[in-house]
Each structure stands twice: as structure tokens, then as C-alpha cells.
Amino acid sequence: MAGGLWPWLLGFLVIALGAFALWLALRRPRAQTAVDLHEQAVERWLAGDLNGARDLLSEVVRREPARSQPYLQLGILLRLTGQPGRAAALHRNLAVREDLPPGRRVVVGLELAADLLALSRSDEAEEVLSQLSPLADDQLRWYELRFAAALAQQKNEAALAALREGERKLVAEHAALLQSRRAAWLCDRTLLEMRAGNVDAAGKWLHQAAKLPEAGGRVLLLRALLAAAAQDEAKAVAAVAEGLARFPAEMAPFVHLLEGVLLDAGRFTMVIPILENACRDAQAPPSLWMALARLYEKLDRRDDALRLLAGKRGDPRLTPDAAASYLRLLTSEHPQAAFSKVWNLLGDPGMVRGYRCGQCGRREEEVRWFCPTCLAADSFAPAPLAARAAAAEAGPLATPPRY
């Protein structure tokens, strides 16, 4: 009988060993394929880990050199991580592949042009873009790169021509983006010429900006500053009044300059009713409240200033930082008061301000409407200048292209 059990026991042992072997096989981690690594690279790219994404894509390309998309994306990441020379070499090699589809060939060519621009080889970039013209004139990026190449060569009129051509040929959504960029660049150019004292050049660019609705209140602001430079007080006051009435938020960053213009002209009392009306708007920025409070103070109307600020009680934007300019004015009258002594010990939040591009991290001490580094429009926002020395300049970020 015992002999009859052996076959059963042997069979059970074989099955158990097989099950155990299967369990071990399932427990062993599956080797990652190139597709797995590619997916992980894209995830890291989207998470902002450009170096990690680049390293993973390098491994994907090593394993599957025939695939063009990882090559293309690796080149972009090489450029974004400060290696445009390697990116250009990779994209050139990819561009000469005979099996590359026409659509992908255009994309590779555009990225090669971007690499060359990053290398300050704008002439070569322009040549590449010209070669792509029959196939790429329906793509937003082609017009953007032509604009960038022309600016790099200081061909301002050619840069604007590239934008205008794109506005005519592209779909409405992309045409609107180019027109907004043109408006921002023209206003920014006007402002830079004014700061340099080139009034005639500033007037030329402003004339073009005034034709674009996207320029909005910036045109009125620039008109006010140009009129003040020309000592045309009446025109400056009229432009300030119209700008504050129609575009209070756009005028707010320049209120301190406008105050000086109005005070020099002896006309600031004319603008008080307009500022009062602008401050009643729930969307009016705190800088307008403080501008009005300062004007009240200069007219010995402190009760009106306090009433204005009391009306903003509960608004989270009413902070010591926002009120710094008015508080500074008050403390200057009583330098020995306890509050004044404490206030003077603090950092100066109202004055230590700068502007930072939200796209590439470039910093400017004064407001800009166009970033010369990444060519983004309306990307600057207020940021503490004190952080300039400590903060590393942010590198350019971009999401993985989807083709």
C-alpha cells in the first residue's frame, strides 16, 4: 500500500516545485524595455527633471537607435540642459535619415534651427528655416523661430514682418498669439528707447503699437511718459487720465512714475477723481490705493486717505508690503516715534522689487513686457530683487513635444 502512495507523493512534489518556480519567476522584476524607459523619461520631463529625462532618453536611443522620436526629444533636452552643440549634432544626423517622414523632417529642422539660435549662429538658423519654408509655413513654431532669428541679427523690421505674415496665414488661435507677441515687443521696444533717451525711435515704435488692441493701456501709459519727456504737460495728464479710467491694472506698475509726471506738471488734482473711481473697482490693484492715499497726504487730506484704506479692511491684499509706500511717508514726519524706529529696522518691501520672467527666470529691475531671453510676451511679474544673489537662475523648461 505504501508503494502505491509513492507515485502520488512524487506527483504532488513535482506540482509543488513547479508552482514554487512559477512564483519565483513572477516575483523577479521584469526587465525594463526601451518603451518603459521612454515613458519614464516623458514623466520626468513633465515633472521638471530635465537631467533625469535626458539620461533616460540617452539609454533609449542606445537600445533602439532606429526610433526617431527619442532622438528628437533627446536633442531638445540636450539644448534645454545647456548642451546646444550636442543637440545640433544629433538633430543634423537625424535630419539626413532617408526613412524620416516629411512631417517629422520639418519638426527636426525646426529644432535644429532652435539649437543654432542657442549657439548664436543665427545666420545658419535662418538658412535652415528658409529651406523649410515650403513645408513649414503653416506652423506657429516656424514663424516664432524666424522672429527669433531676425531679432538675433538685429533686423527688427524683418522680425515684425515674420509675425505679421504668421498672423495672416495661421489659424485664428495661433494668429492671436503672434499678434499679442507683436504688441508686447513693440511696447517693450518703445519703453527701452525712451529709457535710452531716443524719443524719436520710441515714437516710431509706439505708432505701430497703437494700431494693435492687444497693446491696451500700455499705449496710453507710453504716450504719457513720452509727453512728459517732451514737457507737454496737458497731453501727459490727458493720457494718464484716460489710462487710469480704462486700464487701471495696466497703469498700476507705473503709478510712481506717473505721480512724478503729474506733480511736476502741477496737475495731480485733476486725476484724483479718476483714481477714486478706479479704486472703487474690486479688481483695482493695491498700488492704486496707495497712490491715491499718497496724493491725499500731499494735499493735507489725511482723513480721506485713512477712510480709503479703512474701506479696504478685510481685503487680503492690504498687507504691510502693499502699504509700504504710504507708511514710509507717514514715518518720515515722525522719525523719533517708536513705530518709525521699528519700521526703519525692517526690510524695505515696498522698494526692493524687481520683475522675473515666469518662463525662463530672467530678472529685470524695471518692468518689461517682452523677455529677450526666451522671447515670451507678458511673462514678467513682480519678484523680490533681494533673492537675486541667492537664487540660481532658472533654466528654460518645456513640456515634451507631442507629434
Beta strands, then each sheet from edge to edge (+ up, - down):
strand 1: 354-357
strand 2: 363-364
strand 3: 380-383
sheet 1: 2+ 1- 3+
end
